[in-house]
Structures are given as C-alpha cells and as structure tokens.
Amino acid sequence: MFGQTTLGTSTVSSSASRVFRYEVVGLRQNSETDKNKYNIRNSGSVFITVPYSRMNEEYQRITRLGGKIVKIEPLTAEEN
C-alpha cells in the first residue's frame, strides 16, 4: 500500500479516470491533523493518491499541514 487514497465516487470521464500520486515530506501533527483517526509521521515520505479533479484541493491541504510535495507522478490502470 502506498498511502492514503482520496478517491470518491464520481462519473467516469477522461479527467475523472486520471489519478496521480503525490510524494509528500514534512507532514506534522497539528490541530488540522488531530481531526484524523491516525497520527502523522514526522519523518519519511507519505504517498497520497489523488484524482485529477481534486489535485488543487489536496495541494492546499498538504500545504496547510506543513508538508512539501517532492514528486507527482501519474498512475496507470495497472498501478491503481
């Protein structure tokens, strides 16, 4: 498993079927992450899978949590 998945239910279109994986470093526990049911690791990379339609929203959330995106890669159907 590569990390969190933020896929939702939506209609299938060309943009909805495109999925990307963010590699994020530097996430820290704060009041925003306290809402989660799990703790955030302070070190190492976290991989977050994001559909194309939510890339901007997820980028803003990562920034709010103090993380830095070091890599974004598209996922193919075999990797999902």
N, C-alpha and C positions, 0 to 999 in steps of 0.2 A: 504494500500500500504506500502511496506517495504522499499522503497528507489529506487535508480537508478537501471536500468536494462541495461546491456551491451550485450544483446543477438543480434547476427547478423544473417544473412541468410547464412546457410551452409547446406551441405548434411547431412542427418541423418545417424550417425554411433553410435557405442556403446559409444565412448568418447564424441561425439557431443551432445548426449542426456543427459549427466551428467551435472548438474547445481549445483552451490554452492552459498551460501550466506555468505558474509563477514560482520562481525560487526566491524565497524571502529570507533575509537575515536581520537580526537585531530586534525581533519582537520582544516586548517586555510586558510583564503583568502590570495592569493599571486599572482604573475604575471601569474602563470600557471592556477589558477582557475579563473582569470579575463577573460579568453577566454570563460568561460561558460556563459550561459544566465541567471544564477541564482547565488545567493550568497551562500557561505558555512557557515553553523552554526559553531560557535566557541565551543559550548558545546554539550554534549549528544552524543549518538551513531547515526551513519549513517549506513544503511543497503544497501549493494551493491550486486546485483545478477550477477554472472559471470559464463559463460560456462567453462567447463574443459579446453578447448583449449586456453582460454585467462587468466588463473589464474596467470601465471608468469607476463604477461604484466600488469595486473591490480594491482598486488602486487607492482611492480615497480612504477606505477603511484601514488598509495596511499602513498608510502614512499616519493616520490618526493613532494607530497603535505603536508608532515609533519604529516601524520596520522599513527596510530598504529592499527594493526589488533588484536582484542582481542578474536575473535571467528570465526571459519569457520565451517559451517555445510552444509551437502548435502541436496538438496531439492528433494522431491519426486514429482511425476507427479501431485498429488493432491494439493500440495502447489504452483506449478507454476501457 
